[in-house]
Amino acid sequence: MKIVQFCKDCVAELRKVVWPSRDDVVSSVKVVVISTVFMALLLGFIDALFMAGVNLVF
């Protein structure tokens, strides 16, 4: 009986949730993808600099 009540409470709480609009989700995904690509390029550049420095030393 407690499981049934728990499920009813979960459904009631999920109905209270304000879900983001499609435009909000799309813009958030764009920000995440652009940020991820930028950080990957930045870290790749820094790694290349470190490798060049190590190759100069050794």
mmCIF file as Biopython writes it, N, C-alpha, C and O atoms, coordinates in Angstrom:
data_model
#
loop_
_atom_site.group_PDB
_atom_site.id
_atom_site.type_symbol
_atom_site.label_atom_id
_atom_site.label_alt_id
_atom_site.label_comp_id
_atom_site.label_asym_id
_atom_site.label_entity_id
_atom_site.label_seq_id
_atom_site.pdbx_PDB_ins_code
_atom_site.Cartn_x
_atom_site.Cartn_y
_atom_site.Cartn_z
_atom_site.occupancy
_atom_site.B_iso_or_equiv
_atom_site.auth_seq_id
_atom_site.auth_asym_id
_atom_site.pdbx_PDB_model_num
ATOM 1   N N  . MET A ? 1  ? 0.824  -1.190 0.000   1.0 0.0 1  A 1 
ATOM 2   C CA . MET A ? 1  ? 0.000  0.000  0.000   1.0 0.0 1  A 1 
ATOM 3   C C  . MET A ? 1  ? 0.873  1.262  0.000   1.0 0.0 1  A 1 
ATOM 4   O O  . MET A ? 1  ? 0.508  2.268  -0.608  1.0 0.0 1  A 1 
ATOM 5   N N  . LYS A ? 2  ? 2.027  1.209  0.683   1.0 0.0 2  A 1 
ATOM 6   C CA . LYS A ? 2  ? 2.905  2.369  0.719   1.0 0.0 2  A 1 
ATOM 7   C C  . LYS A ? 2  ? 3.515  2.651  -0.647  1.0 0.0 2  A 1 
ATOM 8   O O  . LYS A ? 2  ? 3.757  3.806  -0.997  1.0 0.0 2  A 1 
ATOM 9   N N  . ILE A ? 3  ? 3.760  1.602  -1.413  1.0 0.0 3  A 1 
ATOM 10  C CA . ILE A ? 3  ? 4.340  1.777  -2.745  1.0 0.0 3  A 1 
ATOM 11  C C  . ILE A ? 3  ? 3.347  2.501  -3.654  1.0 0.0 3  A 1 
ATOM 12  O O  . ILE A ? 3  ? 3.737  3.376  -4.427  1.0 0.0 3  A 1 
ATOM 13  N N  . VAL A ? 4  ? 2.080  2.145  -3.563  1.0 0.0 4  A 1 
ATOM 14  C CA . VAL A ? 4  ? 1.056  2.802  -4.377  1.0 0.0 4  A 1 
ATOM 15  C C  . VAL A ? 4  ? 0.960  4.276  -4.003  1.0 0.0 4  A 1 
ATOM 16  O O  . VAL A ? 4  ? 0.880  5.135  -4.881  1.0 0.0 4  A 1 
ATOM 17  N N  . GLN A ? 5  ? 0.968  4.570  -2.725  1.0 0.0 5  A 1 
ATOM 18  C CA . GLN A ? 5  ? 0.908  5.963  -2.278  1.0 0.0 5  A 1 
ATOM 19  C C  . GLN A ? 5  ? 2.146  6.726  -2.741  1.0 0.0 5  A 1 
ATOM 20  O O  . GLN A ? 5  ? 2.051  7.881  -3.156  1.0 0.0 5  A 1 
ATOM 21  N N  . PHE A ? 6  ? 3.299  6.080  -2.667  1.0 0.0 6  A 1 
ATOM 22  C CA . PHE A ? 6  ? 4.537  6.709  -3.129  1.0 0.0 6  A 1 
ATOM 23  C C  . PHE A ? 6  ? 4.438  7.061  -4.613  1.0 0.0 6  A 1 
ATOM 24  O O  . PHE A ? 6  ? 4.821  8.161  -5.011  1.0 0.0 6  A 1 
ATOM 25  N N  . CYS A ? 7  ? 3.936  6.150  -5.425  1.0 0.0 7  A 1 
ATOM 26  C CA . CYS A ? 7  ? 3.794  6.402  -6.862  1.0 0.0 7  A 1 
ATOM 27  C C  . CYS A ? 7  ? 2.811  7.539  -7.122  1.0 0.0 7  A 1 
ATOM 28  O O  . CYS A ? 7  ? 3.055  8.373  -7.994  1.0 0.0 7  A 1 
ATOM 29  N N  . LYS A ? 8  ? 1.718  7.587  -6.391  1.0 0.0 8  A 1 
ATOM 30  C CA . LYS A ? 8  ? 0.751  8.676  -6.540  1.0 0.0 8  A 1 
ATOM 31  C C  . LYS A ? 8  ? 1.389  10.010 -6.164  1.0 0.0 8  A 1 
ATOM 32  O O  . LYS A ? 8  ? 1.161  11.018 -6.833  1.0 0.0 8  A 1 
ATOM 33  N N  . ASP A ? 9  ? 2.180  10.022 -5.106  1.0 0.0 9  A 1 
ATOM 34  C CA . ASP A ? 9  ? 2.857  11.245 -4.686  1.0 0.0 9  A 1 
ATOM 35  C C  . ASP A ? 9  ? 3.874  11.691 -5.734  1.0 0.0 9  A 1 
ATOM 36  O O  . ASP A ? 9  ? 4.017  12.885 -6.000  1.0 0.0 9  A 1 
ATOM 37  N N  . CYS A ? 10 ? 4.573  10.735 -6.323  1.0 0.0 10 A 1 
ATOM 38  C CA . CYS A ? 10 ? 5.548  11.064 -7.374  1.0 0.0 10 A 1 
ATOM 39  C C  . CYS A ? 10 ? 4.851  11.700 -8.570  1.0 0.0 10 A 1 
ATOM 40  O O  . CYS A ? 10 ? 5.322  12.708 -9.098  1.0 0.0 10 A 1 
ATOM 41  N N  . VAL A ? 11 ? 3.751  11.130 -8.994  1.0 0.0 11 A 1 
ATOM 42  C CA . VAL A ? 11 ? 3.006  11.685 -10.126 1.0 0.0 11 A 1 
ATOM 43  C C  . VAL A ? 11 ? 2.495  13.074 -9.791  1.0 0.0 11 A 1 
ATOM 44  O O  . VAL A ? 11 ? 2.538  13.971 -10.633 1.0 0.0 11 A 1 
ATOM 45  N N  . ALA A ? 12 ? 2.012  13.263 -8.572  1.0 0.0 12 A 1 
ATOM 46  C CA . ALA A ? 12 ? 1.521  14.580 -8.170  1.0 0.0 12 A 1 
ATOM 47  C C  . ALA A ? 12 ? 2.643  15.613 -8.183  1.0 0.0 12 A 1 
ATOM 48  O O  . ALA A ? 12 ? 2.428  16.748 -8.610  1.0 0.0 12 A 1 
ATOM 49  N N  . GLU A ? 13 ? 3.826  15.242 -7.726  1.0 0.0 13 A 1 
ATOM 50  C CA . GLU A ? 13 ? 4.957  16.170 -7.724  1.0 0.0 13 A 1 
ATOM 51  C C  . GLU A ? 13 ? 5.424  16.474 -9.140  1.0 0.0 13 A 1 
ATOM 52  O O  . GLU A ? 13 ? 5.782  17.612 -9.443  1.0 0.0 13 A 1 
ATOM 53  N N  . LEU A ? 14 ? 5.425  15.474 -10.004 1.0 0.0 14 A 1 
ATOM 54  C CA . LEU A ? 14 ? 5.859  15.695 -11.385 1.0 0.0 14 A 1 
ATOM 55  C C  . LEU A ? 14 ? 4.902  16.620 -12.136 1.0 0.0 14 A 1 
ATOM 56  O O  . LEU A ? 14 ? 5.315  17.302 -13.074 1.0 0.0 14 A 1 
ATOM 57  N N  . ARG A ? 15 ? 3.651  16.650 -11.742 1.0 0.0 15 A 1 
ATOM 58  C CA . ARG A ? 15 ? 2.698  17.574 -12.375 1.0 0.0 15 A 1 
ATOM 59  C C  . ARG A ? 15 ? 2.958  19.010 -11.961 1.0 0.0 15 A 1 
ATOM 60  O O  . ARG A ? 15 ? 2.551  19.936 -12.664 1.0 0.0 15 A 1 
ATOM 61  N N  . LYS A ? 16 ? 3.629  19.214 -10.832 1.0 0.0 16 A 1 
ATOM 62  C CA . LYS A ? 16 ? 3.950  20.560 -10.355 1.0 0.0 16 A 1 
ATOM 63  C C  . LYS A ? 16 ? 5.201  21.131 -11.029 1.0 0.0 16 A 1 
ATOM 64  O O  . LYS A ? 16 ? 5.441  22.337 -10.979 1.0 0.0 16 A 1 
ATOM 65  N N  . VAL A ? 17 ? 5.987  20.268 -11.653 1.0 0.0 17 A 1 
ATOM 66  C CA . VAL A ? 17 ? 7.246  20.694 -12.252 1.0 0.0 17 A 1 
ATOM 67  C C  . VAL A ? 17 ? 6.979  21.600 -13.445 1.0 0.0 17 A 1 
ATOM 68  O O  . VAL A ? 17 ? 6.108  21.320 -14.268 1.0 0.0 17 A 1 
ATOM 69  N N  . VAL A ? 18 ? 7.733  22.682 -13.530 1.0 0.0 18 A 1 
ATOM 70  C CA . VAL A ? 18 ? 7.659  23.570 -14.688 1.0 0.0 18 A 1 
ATOM 71  C C  . VAL A ? 18 ? 8.774  23.146 -15.638 1.0 0.0 18 A 1 
ATOM 72  O O  . VAL A ? 18 ? 9.945  23.449 -15.412 1.0 0.0 18 A 1 
ATOM 73  N N  . TRP A ? 19 ? 8.401  22.448 -16.691 1.0 0.0 19 A 1 
ATOM 74  C CA . TRP A ? 19 ? 9.378  21.932 -17.638 1.0 0.0 19 A 1 
ATOM 75  C C  . TRP A ? 19 ? 9.826  23.050 -18.569 1.0 0.0 19 A 1 
ATOM 76  O O  . TRP A ? 19 ? 9.020  23.913 -18.918 1.0 0.0 19 A 1 
ATOM 77  N N  . PRO A ? 20 ? 11.097 23.055 -18.981 1.0 0.0 20 A 1 
ATOM 78  C CA . PRO A ? 20 ? 11.574 24.105 -19.887 1.0 0.0 20 A 1 
ATOM 79  C C  . PRO A ? 20 ? 10.957 23.943 -21.272 1.0 0.0 20 A 1 
ATOM 80  O O  . PRO A ? 20 ? 10.588 22.844 -21.687 1.0 0.0 20 A 1 
ATOM 81  N N  . SER A ? 21 ? 10.856 25.062 -21.970 1.0 0.0 21 A 1 
ATOM 82  C CA . SER A ? 21 ? 10.313 25.010 -23.323 1.0 0.0 21 A 1 
ATOM 83  C C  . SER A ? 21 ? 11.357 24.418 -24.271 1.0 0.0 21 A 1 
ATOM 84  O O  . SER A ? 21 ? 12.529 24.271 -23.923 1.0 0.0 21 A 1 
ATOM 85  N N  . ARG A ? 22 ? 10.905 24.091 -25.456 1.0 0.0 22 A 1 
ATOM 86  C CA . ARG A ? 22 ? 11.817 23.511 -26.455 1.0 0.0 22 A 1 
ATOM 87  C C  . ARG A ? 22 ? 12.926 24.502 -26.802 1.0 0.0 22 A 1 
ATOM 88  O O  . ARG A ? 22 ? 14.083 24.114 -26.959 1.0 0.0 22 A 1 
ATOM 89  N N  . ASP A ? 23 ? 12.571 25.776 -26.920 1.0 0.0 23 A 1 
ATOM 90  C CA . ASP A ? 23 ? 13.573 26.800 -27.239 1.0 0.0 23 A 1 
ATOM 91  C C  . ASP A ? 23 ? 14.625 26.913 -26.149 1.0 0.0 23 A 1 
ATOM 92  O O  . ASP A ? 23 ? 15.805 27.090 -26.449 1.0 0.0 23 A 1 
ATOM 93  N N  . ASP A ? 24 ? 14.215 26.814 -24.882 1.0 0.0 24 A 1 
ATOM 94  C CA . ASP A ? 24 ? 15.164 26.863 -23.772 1.0 0.0 24 A 1 
ATOM 95  C C  . ASP A ? 24 ? 16.130 25.686 -23.823 1.0 0.0 24 A 1 
ATOM 96  O O  . ASP A ? 24 ? 17.331 25.847 -23.606 1.0 0.0 24 A 1 
ATOM 97  N N  . VAL A ? 25 ? 15.603 24.516 -24.108 1.0 0.0 25 A 1 
ATOM 98  C CA . VAL A ? 25 ? 16.439 23.317 -24.170 1.0 0.0 25 A 1 
ATOM 99  C C  . VAL A ? 25 ? 17.423 23.417 -25.337 1.0 0.0 25 A 1 
ATOM 100 O O  . VAL A ? 25 ? 18.601 23.089 -25.191 1.0 0.0 25 A 1 
ATOM 101 N N  . VAL A ? 26 ? 16.938 23.869 -26.490 1.0 0.0 26 A 1 
ATOM 102 C CA . VAL A ? 26 ? 17.808 23.981 -27.667 1.0 0.0 26 A 1 
ATOM 103 C C  . VAL A ? 26 ? 18.921 24.984 -27.402 1.0 0.0 26 A 1 
ATOM 104 O O  . VAL A ? 26 ? 20.076 24.721 -27.736 1.0 0.0 26 A 1 
ATOM 105 N N  . SER A ? 27 ? 18.594 26.127 -26.810 1.0 0.0 27 A 1 
ATOM 106 C CA . SER A ? 27 ? 19.636 27.123 -26.544 1.0 0.0 27 A 1 
ATOM 107 C C  . SER A ? 27 ? 20.632 26.612 -25.508 1.0 0.0 27 A 1 
ATOM 108 O O  . SER A ? 27 ? 21.825 26.896 -25.617 1.0 0.0 27 A 1 
ATOM 109 N N  . SER A ? 28 ? 20.176 25.876 -24.520 1.0 0.0 28 A 1 
ATOM 110 C CA . SER A ? 28 ? 21.089 25.310 -23.523 1.0 0.0 28 A 1 
ATOM 111 C C  . SER A ? 28 ? 22.011 24.279 -24.151 1.0 0.0 28 A 1 
ATOM 112 O O  . SER A ? 28 ? 23.197 24.228 -23.825 1.0 0.0 28 A 1 
ATOM 113 N N  . VAL A ? 29 ? 21.485 23.466 -25.038 1.0 0.0 29 A 1 
ATOM 114 C CA . VAL A ? 29 ? 22.304 22.459 -25.717 1.0 0.0 29 A 1 
ATOM 115 C C  . VAL A ? 29 ? 23.357 23.137 -26.580 1.0 0.0 29 A 1 
ATOM 116 O O  . VAL A ? 29 ? 24.502 22.687 -26.630 1.0 0.0 29 A 1 
ATOM 117 N N  . LYS A ? 30 ? 22.979 24.218 -27.262 1.0 0.0 30 A 1 
ATOM 118 C CA . LYS A ? 30 ? 23.947 24.955 -28.081 1.0 0.0 30 A 1 
ATOM 119 C C  . LYS A ? 30 ? 25.083 25.492 -27.226 1.0 0.0 30 A 1 
ATOM 120 O O  . LYS A ? 30 ? 26.249 25.396 -27.609 1.0 0.0 30 A 1 
ATOM 121 N N  . VAL A ? 31 ? 24.752 26.053 -26.077 1.0 0.0 31 A 1 
ATOM 122 C CA . VAL A ? 31 ? 25.786 26.594 -25.189 1.0 0.0 31 A 1 
ATOM 123 C C  . VAL A ? 31 ? 26.723 25.482 -24.732 1.0 0.0 31 A 1 
ATOM 124 O O  . VAL A ? 31 ? 27.940 25.670 -24.712 1.0 0.0 31 A 1 
ATOM 125 N N  . VAL A ? 32 ? 26.179 24.343 -24.370 1.0 0.0 32 A 1 
ATOM 126 C CA . VAL A ? 32 ? 27.003 23.230 -23.890 1.0 0.0 32 A 1 
ATOM 127 C C  . VAL A ? 32 ? 27.901 22.708 -25.005 1.0 0.0 32 A 1 
ATOM 128 O O  . VAL A ? 32 ? 29.083 22.452 -24.773 1.0 0.0 32 A 1 
ATOM 129 N N  . VAL A ? 33 ? 27.365 22.546 -26.204 1.0 0.0 33 A 1 
ATOM 130 C CA . VAL A ? 33 ? 28.165 22.014 -27.313 1.0 0.0 33 A 1 
ATOM 131 C C  . VAL A ? 33 ? 29.283 22.987 -27.679 1.0 0.0 33 A 1 
ATOM 132 O O  . VAL A ? 33 ? 30.429 22.577 -27.861 1.0 0.0 33 A 1 
ATOM 133 N N  . ILE A ? 34 ? 28.953 24.273 -27.788 1.0 0.0 34 A 1 
ATOM 134 C CA . ILE A ? 34 ? 29.970 25.264 -28.138 1.0 0.0 34 A 1 
ATOM 135 C C  . ILE A ? 34 ? 31.043 25.336 -27.051 1.0 0.0 34 A 1 
ATOM 136 O O  . ILE A ? 34 ? 32.233 25.403 -27.357 1.0 0.0 34 A 1 
ATOM 137 N N  . SER A ? 35 ? 30.628 25.322 -25.790 1.0 0.0 35 A 1 
ATOM 138 C CA . SER A ? 35 ? 31.595 25.363 -24.695 1.0 0.0 35 A 1 
ATOM 139 C C  . SER A ? 35 ? 32.498 24.132 -24.702 1.0 0.0 35 A 1 
ATOM 140 O O  . SER A ? 35 ? 33.701 24.239 -24.464 1.0 0.0 35 A 1 
ATOM 141 N N  . THR A ? 36 ? 31.928 22.986 -24.970 1.0 0.0 36 A 1 
ATOM 142 C CA . THR A ? 36 ? 32.702 21.746 -24.997 1.0 0.0 36 A 1 
ATOM 143 C C  . THR A ? 36 ? 33.726 21.766 -26.132 1.0 0.0 36 A 1 
ATOM 144 O O  . THR A ? 36 ? 34.883 21.397 -25.932 1.0 0.0 36 A 1 
ATOM 145 N N  . VAL A ? 37 ? 33.305 22.192 -27.314 1.0 0.0 37 A 1 
ATOM 146 C CA . VAL A ? 37 ? 34.224 22.256 -28.451 1.0 0.0 37 A 1 
ATOM 147 C C  . VAL A ? 37 ? 35.331 23.260 -28.166 1.0 0.0 37 A 1 
ATOM 148 O O  . VAL A ? 37 ? 36.499 22.982 -28.440 1.0 0.0 37 A 1 
ATOM 149 N N  . PHE A ? 38 ? 34.988 24.419 -27.623 1.0 0.0 38 A 1 
ATOM 150 C CA . PHE A ? 38 ? 35.985 25.433 -27.308 1.0 0.0 38 A 1 
ATOM 151 C C  . PHE A ? 38 ? 37.001 24.906 -26.299 1.0 0.0 38 A 1 
ATOM 152 O O  . PHE A ? 38 ? 38.205 25.083 -26.486 1.0 0.0 38 A 1 
ATOM 153 N N  . MET A ? 39 ? 36.533 24.262 -25.237 1.0 0.0 39 A 1 
ATOM 154 C CA . MET A ? 39 ? 37.450 23.735 -24.219 1.0 0.0 39 A 1 
ATOM 155 C C  . MET A ? 39 ? 38.328 22.625 -24.793 1.0 0.0 39 A 1 
ATOM 156 O O  . MET A ? 39 ? 39.504 22.529 -24.444 1.0 0.0 39 A 1 
ATOM 157 N N  . ALA A ? 40 ? 37.775 21.790 -25.666 1.0 0.0 40 A 1 
ATOM 158 C CA . ALA A ? 40 ? 38.573 20.728 -26.292 1.0 0.0 40 A 1 
ATOM 159 C C  . ALA A ? 40 ? 39.678 21.328 -27.151 1.0 0.0 40 A 1 
ATOM 160 O O  . ALA A ? 40 ? 40.818 20.864 -27.115 1.0 0.0 40 A 1 
ATOM 161 N N  . LEU A ? 41 ? 39.345 22.354 -27.918 1.0 0.0 41 A 1 
ATOM 162 C CA . LEU A ? 41 ? 40.365 22.998 -28.749 1.0 0.0 41 A 1 
ATOM 163 C C  . LEU A ? 41 ? 41.422 23.682 -27.883 1.0 0.0 41 A 1 
ATOM 164 O O  . LEU A ? 41 ? 42.615 23.589 -28.172 1.0 0.0 41 A 1 
ATOM 165 N N  . LEU A ? 42 ? 40.996 24.359 -26.838 1.0 0.0 42 A 1 
ATOM 166 C CA . LEU A ? 42 ? 41.938 25.033 -25.945 1.0 0.0 42 A 1 
ATOM 167 C C  . LEU A ? 42 ? 42.878 24.036 -25.276 1.0 0.0 42 A 1 
ATOM 168 O O  . LEU A ? 42 ? 44.090 24.248 -25.239 1.0 0.0 42 A 1 
ATOM 169 N N  . LEU A ? 43 ? 42.321 22.955 -24.750 1.0 0.0 43 A 1 
ATOM 170 C CA . LEU A ? 43 ? 43.156 21.948 -24.099 1.0 0.0 43 A 1 
ATOM 171 C C  . LEU A ? 43 ? 44.075 21.245 -25.101 1.0 0.0 43 A 1 
ATOM 172 O O  . LEU A ? 43 ? 45.208 20.901 -24.764 1.0 0.0 43 A 1 
ATOM 173 N N  . GLY A ? 44 ? 43.600 21.031 -26.323 1.0 0.0 44 A 1 
ATOM 174 C CA . GLY A ? 44 ? 44.450 20.446 -27.356 1.0 0.0 44 A 1 
ATOM 175 C C  . GLY A ? 44 ? 45.612 21.361 -27.696 1.0 0.0 44 A 1 
ATOM 176 O O  . GLY A ? 44 ? 46.735 20.893 -27.881 1.0 0.0 44 A 1 
ATOM 177 N N  . PHE A ? 45 ? 45.355 22.661 -27.781 1.0 0.0 45 A 1 
ATOM 178 C CA . PHE A ? 45 ? 46.414 23.624 -28.052 1.0 0.0 45 A 1 
ATOM 179 C C  . PHE A ? 45 ? 47.434 23.657 -26.915 1.0 0.0 45 A 1 
ATOM 180 O O  . PHE A ? 45 ? 48.640 23.663 -27.159 1.0 0.0 45 A 1 
ATOM 181 N N  . ILE A ? 46 ? 46.954 23.677 -25.684 1.0 0.0 46 A 1 
ATOM 182 C CA . ILE A ? 46 ? 47.861 23.679 -24.527 1.0 0.0 46 A 1 
ATOM 183 C C  . ILE A ? 46 ? 48.687 22.395 -24.503 1.0 0.0 46 A 1 
ATOM 184 O O  . ILE A ? 46 ? 49.882 22.427 -24.211 1.0 0.0 46 A 1 
ATOM 185 N N  . ASP A ? 47 ? 48.058 21.278 -24.808 1.0 0.0 47 A 1 
ATOM 186 C CA . ASP A ? 47 ? 48.772 20.002 -24.850 1.0 0.0 47 A 1 
ATOM 187 C C  . ASP A ? 47 ? 49.854 20.027 -25.931 1.0 0.0 47 A 1 
ATOM 188 O O  . ASP A ? 47 ? 50.964 19.540 -25.716 1.0 0.0 47 A 1 
ATOM 189 N N  . ALA A ? 48 ? 49.528 20.593 -27.083 1.0 0.0 48 A 1 
ATOM 190 C CA . ALA A ? 48 ? 50.517 20.683 -28.161 1.0 0.0 48 A 1 
ATOM 191 C C  . ALA A ? 48 ? 51.693 21.558 -27.736 1.0 0.0 48 A 1 
ATOM 192 O O  . ALA A ? 48 ? 52.840 21.248 -28.055 1.0 0.0 48 A 1 
ATOM 193 N N  . LEU A ? 49 ? 51.420 22.646 -27.023 1.0 0.0 49 A 1 
ATOM 194 C CA . LEU A ? 49 ? 52.498 23.498 -26.519 1.0 0.0 49 A 1 
ATOM 195 C C  . LEU A ? 49 ? 53.394 22.747 -25.537 1.0 0.0 49 A 1 
ATOM 196 O O  . LEU A ? 49 ? 54.619 22.834 -25.611 1.0 0.0 49 A 1 
ATOM 197 N N  . PHE A ? 50 ? 52.778 22.015 -24.627 1.0 0.0 50 A 1 
ATOM 198 C CA . PHE A ? 50 ? 53.561 21.240 -23.660 1.0 0.0 50 A 1 
ATOM 199 C C  . PHE A ? 50 ? 54.399 20.175 -24.358 1.0 0.0 50 A 1 
ATOM 200 O O  . PHE A ? 50 ? 55.558 19.963 -24.001 1.0 0.0 50 A 1 
ATOM 201 N N  . MET A ? 51 ? 53.821 19.511 -25.345 1.0 0.0 51 A 1 
ATOM 202 C CA . MET A ? 51 ? 54.567 18.481 -26.078 1.0 0.0 51 A 1 
ATOM 203 C C  . MET A ? 51 ? 55.738 19.102 -26.833 1.0 0.0 51 A 1 
ATOM 204 O O  . MET A ? 51 ? 56.821 18.520 -26.885 1.0 0.0 51 A 1 
ATOM 205 N N  . ALA A ? 52 ? 55.529 20.272 -27.414 1.0 0.0 52 A 1 
ATOM 206 C CA . ALA A ? 52 ? 56.621 20.947 -28.111 1.0 0.0 52 A 1 
ATOM 207 C C  . ALA A ? 52 ? 57.714 21.327 -27.112 1.0 0.0 52 A 1 
ATOM 208 O O  . ALA A ? 52 ? 58.899 21.205 -27.420 1.0 0.0 52 A 1 
ATOM 209 N N  . GLY A ? 53 ? 57.331 21.781 -25.931 1.0 0.0 53 A 1 
ATOM 210 C CA . GLY A ? 53 ? 58.301 22.122 -24.904 1.0 0.0 53 A 1 
ATOM 211 C C  . GLY A ? 53 ? 59.080 20.920 -24.443 1.0 0.0 53 A 1 
ATOM 212 O O  . GLY A ? 53 ? 60.296 21.000 -24.268 1.0 0.0 53 A 1 
ATOM 213 N N  . VAL A ? 54 ? 58.404 19.801 -24.243 1.0 0.0 54 A 1 
ATOM 214 C CA . VAL A ? 54 ? 59.082 18.567 -23.823 1.0 0.0 54 A 1 
ATOM 215 C C  . VAL A ? 54 ? 60.031 18.089 -24.907 1.0 0.0 54 A 1 
ATOM 216 O O  . VAL A ? 54 ? 61.137 17.639 -24.610 1.0 0.0 54 A 1 
ATOM 217 N N  . ASN A ? 55 ? 59.609 18.184 -26.162 1.0 0.0 55 A 1 
ATOM 218 C CA . ASN A ? 55 ? 60.480 17.754 -27.270 1.0 0.0 55 A 1 
ATOM 219 C C  . ASN A ? 55 ? 61.719 18.651 -27.378 1.0 0.0 55 A 1 
ATOM 220 O O  . ASN A ? 55 ? 62.784 18.182 -27.779 1.0 0.0 55 A 1 
ATOM 221 N N  . LEU A ? 56 ? 61.591 19.915 -27.031 1.0 0.0 56 A 1 
ATOM 222 C CA . LEU A ? 56 ? 62.757 20.804 -27.051 1.0 0.0 56 A 1 
ATOM 223 C C  . LEU A ? 56 ? 63.750 20.443 -25.955 1.0 0.0 56 A 1 
ATOM 224 O O  . LEU A ? 56 ? 64.962 20.508 -26.159 1.0 0.0 56 A 1 
ATOM 225 N N  . VAL A ? 57 ? 63.226 20.059 -24.779 1.0 0.0 57 A 1 
ATOM 226 C CA . VAL A ? 57 ? 64.081 19.732 -23.652 1.0 0.0 57 A 1 
ATOM 227 C C  . VAL A ? 57 ? 64.764 18.387 -23.853 1.0 0.0 57 A 1 
ATOM 228 O O  . VAL A ? 57 ? 65.951 18.242 -23.561 1.0 0.0 57 A 1 
ATOM 229 N N  . PHE A ? 58 ? 64.030 17.416 -24.344 1.0 0.0 58 A 1 
ATOM 230 C CA . PHE A ? 58 ? 64.592 16.077 -24.498 1.0 0.0 58 A 1 
ATOM 231 C C  . PHE A ? 58 ? 64.891 15.856 -25.946 1.0 0.0 58 A 1 
ATOM 232 O O  . PHE A ? 58 ? 65.375 14.788 -26.320 1.0 0.0 58 A 1 
#
